[in-house]
Amino acid sequence: MESEKPDEEIQKLAAIASDLSHMVDLRTKATELLGNMGTHEALLALLELAGNDNLPVEERDLALKRARDIIKTGR
């Protein structure tokens, strides 16, 4: 993914994080990576994950926590 644009990488990670056909560990890792990016676009993707009623509550909570971390750091 090194040669990809950041927006494309965010879209791919968000797609992985929200795809229930993937194992929970992979979805969680994608959510963590979005949080590590710390960009405004990643923040929006995390908030969208947090609002996704199809995801388990624990994964929605993680997305919200990671979004909150981005806000706190002011990135």
Biopython code that builds the backbone (N, CA, C, O; Angstrom):
import numpy as np
from Bio.PDB.StructureBuilder import StructureBuilder

atoms = [
    (1, "MET", "N", (0.814, -1.196, 0.000)),
    (1, "MET", "CA", (0.000, 0.000, 0.000)),
    (1, "MET", "C", (0.859, 1.263, 0.000)),
    (1, "MET", "O", (0.320, 2.366, 0.088)),
    (2, "GLU", "N", (2.162, 1.130, -0.096)),
    (2, "GLU", "CA", (3.053, 2.269, -0.001)),
    (2, "GLU", "C", (2.834, 3.276, -1.113)),
    (2, "GLU", "O", (2.944, 4.479, -0.877)),
    (3, "SER", "N", (2.528, 2.820, -2.315)),
    (3, "SER", "CA", (2.385, 3.732, -3.444)),
    (3, "SER", "C", (0.973, 4.306, -3.572)),
    (3, "SER", "O", (0.710, 5.123, -4.455)),
    (4, "GLU", "N", (0.085, 3.886, -2.708)),
    (4, "GLU", "CA", (-1.288, 4.366, -2.773)),
    (4, "GLU", "C", (-1.408, 5.762, -2.178)),
    (4, "GLU", "O", (-0.604, 6.169, -1.339)),
    (5, "LYS", "N", (-2.419, 6.479, -2.625)),
    (5, "LYS", "CA", (-2.728, 7.772, -2.022)),
    (5, "LYS", "C", (-3.329, 7.517, -0.645)),
    (5, "LYS", "O", (-3.977, 6.494, -0.425)),
    (6, "PRO", "N", (-3.111, 8.456, 0.287)),
    (6, "PRO", "CA", (-3.658, 8.249, 1.646)),
    (6, "PRO", "C", (-5.173, 8.031, 1.661)),
    (6, "PRO", "O", (-5.669, 7.211, 2.434)),
    (7, "ASP", "N", (-5.912, 8.757, 0.816)),
    (7, "ASP", "CA", (-7.368, 8.582, 0.789)),
    (7, "ASP", "C", (-7.758, 7.176, 0.356)),
    (7, "ASP", "O", (-8.716, 6.604, 0.876)),
    (8, "GLU", "N", (-7.011, 6.616, -0.603)),
    (8, "GLU", "CA", (-7.303, 5.249, -1.051)),
    (8, "GLU", "C", (-7.020, 4.247, 0.051)),
    (8, "GLU", "O", (-7.765, 3.285, 0.241)),
    (9, "GLU", "N", (-5.937, 4.483, 0.776)),
    (9, "GLU", "CA", (-5.598, 3.591, 1.885)),
    (9, "GLU", "C", (-6.667, 3.659, 2.978)),
    (9, "GLU", "O", (-7.044, 2.634, 3.545)),
    (10, "ILE", "N", (-7.150, 4.858, 3.270)),
    (10, "ILE", "CA", (-8.209, 5.029, 4.267)),
    (10, "ILE", "C", (-9.466, 4.298, 3.825)),
    (10, "ILE", "O", (-10.107, 3.619, 4.627)),
    (11, "GLN", "N", (-9.819, 4.431, 2.561)),
    (11, "GLN", "CA", (-11.016, 3.755, 2.044)),
    (11, "GLN", "C", (-10.879, 2.242, 2.156)),
    (11, "GLN", "O", (-11.830, 1.556, 2.532)),
    (12, "LYS", "N", (-9.698, 1.719, 1.832)),
    (12, "LYS", "CA", (-9.488, 0.273, 1.910)),
    (12, "LYS", "C", (-9.545, -0.214, 3.361)),
    (12, "LYS", "O", (-10.157, -1.241, 3.654)),
    (13, "LEU", "N", (-8.905, 0.528, 4.259)),
    (13, "LEU", "CA", (-8.928, 0.133, 5.671)),
    (13, "LEU", "C", (-10.343, 0.198, 6.234)),
    (13, "LEU", "O", (-10.751, -0.678, 6.995)),
    (14, "ALA", "N", (-11.088, 1.231, 5.863)),
    (14, "ALA", "CA", (-12.470, 1.358, 6.330)),
    (14, "ALA", "C", (-13.324, 0.213, 5.787)),
    (14, "ALA", "O", (-14.187, -0.312, 6.491)),
    (15, "ALA", "N", (-13.084, -0.168, 4.547)),
    (15, "ALA", "CA", (-13.833, -1.279, 3.957)),
    (15, "ALA", "C", (-13.529, -2.585, 4.691)),
    (15, "ALA", "O", (-14.431, -3.379, 4.957)),
    (16, "ILE", "N", (-12.264, -2.799, 5.014)),
    (16, "ILE", "CA", (-11.884, -4.003, 5.760)),
    (16, "ILE", "C", (-12.514, -3.987, 7.148)),
    (16, "ILE", "O", (-13.052, -4.994, 7.608)),
    (17, "ALA", "N", (-12.444, -2.828, 7.813)),
    (17, "ALA", "CA", (-12.961, -2.720, 9.179)),
    (17, "ALA", "C", (-14.466, -2.933, 9.262)),
    (17, "ALA", "O", (-14.976, -3.343, 10.304)),
    (18, "SER", "N", (-15.173, -2.664, 8.188)),
    (18, "SER", "CA", (-16.633, -2.790, 8.220)),
    (18, "SER", "C", (-17.153, -4.069, 7.558)),
    (18, "SER", "O", (-18.359, -4.314, 7.558)),
    (19, "ASP", "N", (-16.267, -4.879, 7.000)),
    (19, "ASP", "CA", (-16.668, -6.093, 6.290)),
    (19, "ASP", "C", (-16.767, -7.262, 7.270)),
    (19, "ASP", "O", (-15.752, -7.795, 7.717)),
    (20, "LEU", "N", (-17.975, -7.646, 7.593)),
    (20, "LEU", "CA", (-18.203, -8.711, 8.568)),
    (20, "LEU", "C", (-17.766, -10.093, 8.084)),
    (20, "LEU", "O", (-17.752, -11.043, 8.866)),
    (21, "SER", "N", (-17.410, -10.214, 6.810)),
    (21, "SER", "CA", (-16.916, -11.497, 6.330)),
    (21, "SER", "C", (-15.456, -11.714, 6.730)),
    (21, "SER", "O", (-14.948, -12.832, 6.653)),
    (22, "HIS", "N", (-14.784, -10.642, 7.158)),
    (22, "HIS", "CA", (-13.411, -10.751, 7.656)),
    (22, "HIS", "C", (-13.428, -11.135, 9.131)),
    (22, "HIS", "O", (-14.398, -10.883, 9.845)),
    (23, "MET", "N", (-12.342, -11.745, 9.565)),
    (23, "MET", "CA", (-12.217, -12.122, 10.974)),
    (23, "MET", "C", (-12.110, -10.858, 11.822)),
    (23, "MET", "O", (-11.636, -9.823, 11.354)),
    (24, "VAL", "N", (-12.550, -10.951, 13.059)),
    (24, "VAL", "CA", (-12.565, -9.810, 13.967)),
    (24, "VAL", "C", (-11.162, -9.230, 14.160)),
    (24, "VAL", "O", (-11.013, -8.014, 14.282)),
    (25, "ASP", "N", (-10.145, -10.073, 14.190)),
    (25, "ASP", "CA", (-8.781, -9.583, 14.380)),
    (25, "ASP", "C", (-8.352, -8.666, 13.229)),
    (25, "ASP", "O", (-7.697, -7.649, 13.453)),
    (26, "LEU", "N", (-8.716, -9.025, 12.024)),
    (26, "LEU", "CA", (-8.372, -8.207, 10.862)),
    (26, "LEU", "C", (-9.136, -6.890, 10.884)),
    (26, "LEU", "O", (-8.569, -5.837, 10.592)),
    (27, "ARG", "N", (-10.415, -6.945, 11.227)),
    (27, "ARG", "CA", (-11.207, -5.710, 11.311)),
    (27, "ARG", "C", (-10.655, -4.786, 12.392)),
    (27, "ARG", "O", (-10.570, -3.573, 12.200)),
    (28, "THR", "N", (-10.281, -5.369, 13.527)),
    (28, "THR", "CA", (-9.726, -4.578, 14.622)),
    (28, "THR", "C", (-8.407, -3.938, 14.209)),
    (28, "THR", "O", (-8.168, -2.768, 14.507)),
    (29, "LYS", "N", (-7.558, -4.685, 13.533)),
    (29, "LYS", "CA", (-6.269, -4.151, 13.076)),
    (29, "LYS", "C", (-6.493, -2.989, 12.105)),
    (29, "LYS", "O", (-5.785, -1.984, 12.175)),
    (30, "ALA", "N", (-7.455, -3.113, 11.214)),
    (30, "ALA", "CA", (-7.755, -2.034, 10.272)),
    (30, "ALA", "C", (-8.227, -0.785, 11.014)),
    (30, "ALA", "O", (-7.848, 0.329, 10.655)),
    (31, "THR", "N", (-9.038, -0.963, 12.031)),
    (31, "THR", "CA", (-9.508, 0.170, 12.837)),
    (31, "THR", "C", (-8.337, 0.829, 13.559)),
    (31, "THR", "O", (-8.243, 2.056, 13.603)),
    (32, "GLU", "N", (-7.451, 0.024, 14.121)),
    (32, "GLU", "CA", (-6.271, 0.550, 14.807)),
    (32, "GLU", "C", (-5.391, 1.345, 13.838)),
    (32, "GLU", "O", (-4.896, 2.418, 14.182)),
    (33, "LEU", "N", (-5.202, 0.819, 12.635)),
    (33, "LEU", "CA", (-4.377, 1.513, 11.645)),
    (33, "LEU", "C", (-4.996, 2.850, 11.245)),
    (33, "LEU", "O", (-4.279, 3.830, 11.041)),
    (34, "LEU", "N", (-6.303, 2.892, 11.136)),
    (34, "LEU", "CA", (-6.974, 4.164, 10.847)),
    (34, "LEU", "C", (-6.699, 5.165, 11.966)),
    (34, "LEU", "O", (-6.423, 6.336, 11.704)),
    (35, "GLY", "N", (-6.773, 4.709, 13.192)),
    (35, "GLY", "CA", (-6.497, 5.581, 14.325)),
    (35, "GLY", "C", (-5.063, 6.079, 14.329)),
    (35, "GLY", "O", (-4.797, 7.222, 14.702)),
    (36, "ASN", "N", (-4.141, 5.222, 13.916)),
    (36, "ASN", "CA", (-2.735, 5.603, 13.866)),
    (36, "ASN", "C", (-2.454, 6.642, 12.785)),
    (36, "ASN", "O", (-1.501, 7.413, 12.897)),
    (37, "MET", "N", (-3.271, 6.665, 11.753)),
    (37, "MET", "CA", (-3.068, 7.632, 10.672)),
    (37, "MET", "C", (-3.289, 9.054, 11.188)),
    (37, "MET", "O", (-2.544, 9.975, 10.851)),
    (38, "GLY", "N", (-4.310, 9.210, 11.998)),
    (38, "GLY", "CA", (-4.531, 10.487, 12.660)),
    (38, "GLY", "C", (-4.958, 11.643, 11.783)),
    (38, "GLY", "O", (-4.894, 12.790, 12.224)),
    (39, "THR", "N", (-5.384, 11.394, 10.578)),
    (39, "THR", "CA", (-5.799, 12.473, 9.686)),
    (39, "THR", "C", (-7.294, 12.758, 9.842)),
    (39, "THR", "O", (-8.037, 11.981, 10.441)),
    (40, "HIS", "N", (-7.703, 13.884, 9.289)),
    (40, "HIS", "CA", (-9.121, 14.241, 9.320)),
    (40, "HIS", "C", (-9.949, 13.190, 8.582)),
    (40, "HIS", "O", (-11.040, 12.828, 9.024)),
    (41, "GLU", "N", (-9.434, 12.707, 7.470)),
    (41, "GLU", "CA", (-10.148, 11.686, 6.691)),
    (41, "GLU", "C", (-10.272, 10.387, 7.484)),
    (41, "GLU", "O", (-11.310, 9.726, 7.447)),
    (42, "ALA", "N", (-9.206, 10.024, 8.202)),
    (42, "ALA", "CA", (-9.259, 8.823, 9.046)),
    (42, "ALA", "C", (-10.259, 9.015, 10.170)),
    (42, "ALA", "O", (-10.985, 8.086, 10.525)),
    (43, "LEU", "N", (-10.301, 10.216, 10.734)),
    (43, "LEU", "CA", (-11.276, 10.531, 11.782)),
    (43, "LEU", "C", (-12.699, 10.325, 11.265)),
    (43, "LEU", "O", (-13.528, 9.716, 11.941)),
    (44, "LEU", "N", (-12.973, 10.828, 10.081)),
    (44, "LEU", "CA", (-14.312, 10.665, 9.504)),
    (44, "LEU", "C", (-14.642, 9.195, 9.269)),
    (44, "LEU", "O", (-15.768, 8.760, 9.511)),
    (45, "ALA", "N", (-13.656, 8.431, 8.795)),
    (45, "ALA", "CA", (-13.872, 6.996, 8.569)),
    (45, "ALA", "C", (-14.163, 6.287, 9.893)),
    (45, "ALA", "O", (-15.034, 5.420, 9.957)),
    (46, "LEU", "N", (-13.437, 6.655, 10.943)),
    (46, "LEU", "CA", (-13.666, 6.045, 12.257)),
    (46, "LEU", "C", (-15.044, 6.392, 12.803)),
    (46, "LEU", "O", (-15.714, 5.544, 13.393)),
    (47, "LEU", "N", (-15.462, 7.624, 12.610)),
    (47, "LEU", "CA", (-16.802, 8.016, 13.072)),
    (47, "LEU", "C", (-17.886, 7.266, 12.301)),
    (47, "LEU", "O", (-18.926, 6.912, 12.856)),
    (48, "GLU", "N", (-17.632, 7.031, 11.027)),
    (48, "GLU", "CA", (-18.597, 6.251, 10.239)),
    (48, "GLU", "C", (-18.661, 4.813, 10.751)),
    (48, "GLU", "O", (-19.742, 4.229, 10.833)),
    (49, "LEU", "N", (-17.511, 4.245, 11.093)),
    (49, "LEU", "CA", (-17.495, 2.893, 11.671)),
    (49, "LEU", "C", (-18.236, 2.865, 13.003)),
    (49, "LEU", "O", (-18.992, 1.933, 13.278)),
    (50, "ALA", "N", (-18.020, 3.886, 13.826)),
    (50, "ALA", "CA", (-18.686, 3.951, 15.126)),
    (50, "ALA", "C", (-20.205, 4.015, 14.981)),
    (50, "ALA", "O", (-20.932, 3.541, 15.854)),
    (51, "GLY", "N", (-20.678, 4.591, 13.899)),
    (51, "GLY", "CA", (-22.109, 4.704, 13.660)),
    (51, "GLY", "C", (-22.705, 3.540, 12.885)),
    (51, "GLY", "O", (-23.901, 3.545, 12.592)),
    (52, "ASN", "N", (-21.895, 2.545, 12.549)),
    (52, "ASN", "CA", (-22.352, 1.398, 11.769)),
    (52, "ASN", "C", (-23.039, 0.388, 12.684)),
    (52, "ASN", "O", (-22.375, -0.323, 13.438)),
    (53, "ASP", "N", (-24.351, 0.326, 12.618)),
    (53, "ASP", "CA", (-25.134, -0.569, 13.474)),
    (53, "ASP", "C", (-24.889, -2.049, 13.202)),
    (53, "ASP", "O", (-25.249, -2.895, 14.022)),
    (54, "ASN", "N", (-24.288, -2.370, 12.073)),
    (54, "ASN", "CA", (-24.034, -3.774, 11.743)),
    (54, "ASN", "C", (-22.825, -4.338, 12.480)),
    (54, "ASN", "O", (-22.716, -5.552, 12.654)),
    (55, "LEU", "N", (-21.921, -3.469, 12.913)),
    (55, "LEU", "CA", (-20.722, -3.929, 13.610)),
    (55, "LEU", "C", (-21.037, -4.257, 15.063)),
    (55, "LEU", "O", (-21.945, -3.670, 15.652)),
    (56, "PRO", "N", (-20.296, -5.188, 15.640)),
    (56, "PRO", "CA", (-20.464, -5.481, 17.074)),
    (56, "PRO", "C", (-20.147, -4.232, 17.903)),
    (56, "PRO", "O", (-19.341, -3.394, 17.498)),
    (57, "VAL", "N", (-20.782, -4.123, 19.048)),
    (57, "VAL", "CA", (-20.631, -2.953, 19.911)),
    (57, "VAL", "C", (-19.162, -2.720, 20.274)),
    (57, "VAL", "O", (-18.711, -1.575, 20.309)),
    (58, "GLU", "N", (-18.418, -3.787, 20.541)),
    (58, "GLU", "CA", (-17.019, -3.642, 20.931)),
    (58, "GLU", "C", (-16.214, -2.961, 19.827)),
    (58, "GLU", "O", (-15.358, -2.123, 20.111)),
    (59, "GLU", "N", (-16.482, -3.314, 18.578)),
    (59, "GLU", "CA", (-15.749, -2.721, 17.459)),
    (59, "GLU", "C", (-16.166, -1.267, 17.238)),
    (59, "GLU", "O", (-15.344, -0.427, 16.870)),
    (60, "ARG", "N", (-17.426, -0.983, 17.462)),
    (60, "ARG", "CA", (-17.898, 0.398, 17.355)),
    (60, "ARG", "C", (-17.264, 1.253, 18.451)),
    (60, "ARG", "O", (-16.876, 2.396, 18.209)),
    (61, "ASP", "N", (-17.162, 0.697, 19.647)),
    (61, "ASP", "CA", (-16.524, 1.405, 20.761)),
    (61, "ASP", "C", (-15.053, 1.685, 20.458)),
    (61, "ASP", "O", (-14.550, 2.770, 20.751)),
    (62, "LEU", "N", (-14.367, 0.705, 19.873)),
    (62, "LEU", "CA", (-12.965, 0.896, 19.509)),
    (62, "LEU", "C", (-12.819, 2.021, 18.491)),
    (62, "LEU", "O", (-11.933, 2.865, 18.621)),
    (63, "ALA", "N", (-13.679, 2.038, 17.487)),
    (63, "ALA", "CA", (-13.621, 3.098, 16.476)),
    (63, "ALA", "C", (-13.850, 4.465, 17.114)),
    (63, "ALA", "O", (-13.176, 5.436, 16.770)),
    (64, "LEU", "N", (-14.792, 4.538, 18.036)),
    (64, "LEU", "CA", (-15.073, 5.797, 18.726)),
    (64, "LEU", "C", (-13.894, 6.218, 19.601)),
    (64, "LEU", "O", (-13.547, 7.398, 19.655)),
    (65, "LYS", "N", (-13.285, 5.259, 20.279)),
    (65, "LYS", "CA", (-12.112, 5.555, 21.111)),
    (65, "LYS", "C", (-10.978, 6.087, 20.256)),
    (65, "LYS", "O", (-10.339, 7.078, 20.611)),
    (66, "ARG", "N", (-10.724, 5.431, 19.129)),
    (66, "ARG", "CA", (-9.641, 5.874, 18.247)),
    (66, "ARG", "C", (-9.942, 7.253, 17.657)),
    (66, "ARG", "O", (-9.033, 8.066, 17.491)),
    (67, "ALA", "N", (-11.197, 7.517, 17.341)),
    (67, "ALA", "CA", (-11.589, 8.844, 16.848)),
    (67, "ALA", "C", (-11.357, 9.887, 17.936)),
    (67, "ALA", "O", (-10.856, 10.977, 17.661)),
    (68, "ARG", "N", (-11.720, 9.554, 19.163)),
    (68, "ARG", "CA", (-11.517, 10.464, 20.285)),
    (68, "ARG", "C", (-10.041, 10.761, 20.486)),
    (68, "ARG", "O", (-9.673, 11.894, 20.796)),
    (69, "ASP", "N", (-9.184, 9.745, 20.312)),
    (69, "ASP", "CA", (-7.738, 9.947, 20.440)),
    (69, "ASP", "C", (-7.222, 10.947, 19.402)),
    (69, "ASP", "O", (-6.375, 11.786, 19.706)),
    (70, "ILE", "N", (-7.734, 10.851, 18.189)),
    (70, "ILE", "CA", (-7.321, 11.790, 17.133)),
    (70, "ILE", "C", (-7.737, 13.201, 17.514)),
    (70, "ILE", "O", (-6.960, 14.143, 17.356)),
    (71, "ILE", "N", (-8.948, 13.352, 18.012)),
    (71, "ILE", "CA", (-9.440, 14.670, 18.399)),
    (71, "ILE", "C", (-8.594, 15.245, 19.530)),
    (71, "ILE", "O", (-8.248, 16.426, 19.510)),
    (72, "LYS", "N", (-8.265, 14.424, 20.501)),
    (72, "LYS", "CA", (-7.479, 14.888, 21.653)),
    (72, "LYS", "C", (-6.092, 15.372, 21.245)),
    (72, "LYS", "O", (-5.583, 16.346, 21.799)),
    (73, "THR", "N", (-5.487, 14.698, 20.284)),
    (73, "THR", "CA", (-4.141, 15.079, 19.860)),
    (73, "THR", "C", (-4.162, 16.277, 18.932)),
    (73, "THR", "O", (-3.122, 16.880, 18.666)),
    (74, "GLY", "N", (-5.348, 16.626, 18.434)),
    (74, "GLY", "CA", (-5.478, 17.801, 17.585)),
    (74, "GLY", "C", (-4.869, 17.644, 16.209)),
    (74, "GLY", "O", (-4.486, 18.635, 15.586)),
    (75, "ARG", "N", (-4.772, 16.419, 15.722)),
    (75, "ARG", "CA", (-4.211, 16.193, 14.379)),
    (75, "ARG", "C", (-5.247, 16.435, 13.338)),
    (75, "ARG", "O", (-4.969, 16.297, 12.147)),
]
sb = StructureBuilder()
sb.init_structure("model")
sb.init_model(0)
sb.init_chain("A")
sb.init_seg("    ")
for serial, (resi, resn, name, xyz) in enumerate(atoms, 1):
    if name == "N":
        sb.init_residue(resn, " ", resi, " ")
    sb.init_atom(name, np.array(xyz, "f"), 0.0, 1.0, " ", f" {name:<3s}", serial, name[0])
structure = sb.get_structure()
